[in-house]
Amino acid sequence: MKIKPLADRVLVKTEKLEAKTASGIIIPDTAQEKTQTAVVVAVGDDSEKIKVSAGQKVMYDKYAGTAVKIDGEDHLILKAADIIAVIEA
């Protein structure tokens, strides 16, 4: 399935958290503190509002976006204003 976001929206692929510690302890989803980071997959066509491009790793607001599954993987469609930072290596 292919999704192209419109206007000032951005499609991002959320990152999976490690469910097990280095020592082998399994952490349930409810106990994990989730950081809101994702990789940009596609951007809408409103270039004045969108300051990110495909491939960049970003941080977004905690309750932002619309969750979608694409080919069995979790993604979000965010408004550009919900992206709060670009993470650089």
MOURTA-V653625 format. One record per residue. N is the residue number from 1. PHI is phi in whole degrees, 0 to 359 (* if undefined). NEAR is the number of other C-alpha atoms within 12 Angstrom. D_CENTER is the distance of its C-alpha to the mean C-alpha in Angstrom with 1 decimal. Layout:
BEGIN
N|PHI|NEAR|D_CENTER  N|PHI|NEAR|D_CENTER
END
This chain:
BEGIN
1|*|9|17.5  2|239|12|16.3  3|238|21|14.4  4|245|20|14.9  5|292|25|13.5  6|253|20|16.4  7|53|20|17.6  8|262|25|15.2  9|255|34|12.0  10|228|42|9.0  11|265|43|7.4  12|233|44|4.1  13|257|35|4.6  14|288|30|3.9  15|267|20|6.9  16|279|19|10.2  17|270|20|12.5  18|291|18|16.1  19|267|18|18.3  20|225|15|21.4  21|282|12|22.8  22|298|9|24.8  23|273|8|27.9  24|100|9|26.9  25|282|10|26.2  26|272|15|23.8  27|254|16|21.5  28|291|14|20.7  29|306|13|17.3  30|292|10|19.1  31|264|12|20.1  32|276|15|16.9  33|271|14|15.4  34|269|21|11.7  35|270|17|10.1  36|270|30|6.9  37|237|29|5.4  38|201|36|3.2  39|250|33|5.6  40|290|35|6.7  41|259|29|8.8  42|208|30|11.0  43|235|32|12.1  44|288|28|14.8  45|261|19|18.4  46|267|18|18.8  47|292|16|19.1  48|287|14|20.6  49|262|20|17.6  50|265|27|14.8  51|248|25|15.0  52|239|35|12.3  53|225|25|12.8  54|303|21|11.6  55|98|19|11.2  56|282|25|10.3  57|266|26|8.2  58|230|33|7.0  59|245|30|7.4  60|227|32|7.1  61|302|21|9.9  62|302|18|10.5  63|254|17|11.5  64|273|23|9.7  65|89|26|8.9  66|244|21|10.4  67|283|17|9.5  68|221|20|10.8  69|253|18|12.1  70|237|19|12.8  71|52|11|15.6  72|81|9|15.0  73|246|15|11.4  74|283|21|8.6  75|226|31|6.3  76|228|37|5.7  77|253|37|8.0  78|248|40|8.1  79|281|29|11.3  80|303|37|11.7  81|293|21|13.4  82|280|30|10.5  83|276|36|9.1  84|256|22|11.5  85|197|20|11.6  86|254|23|11.4  87|264|18|11.9  88|251|11|15.0  89|285|6|16.7
END
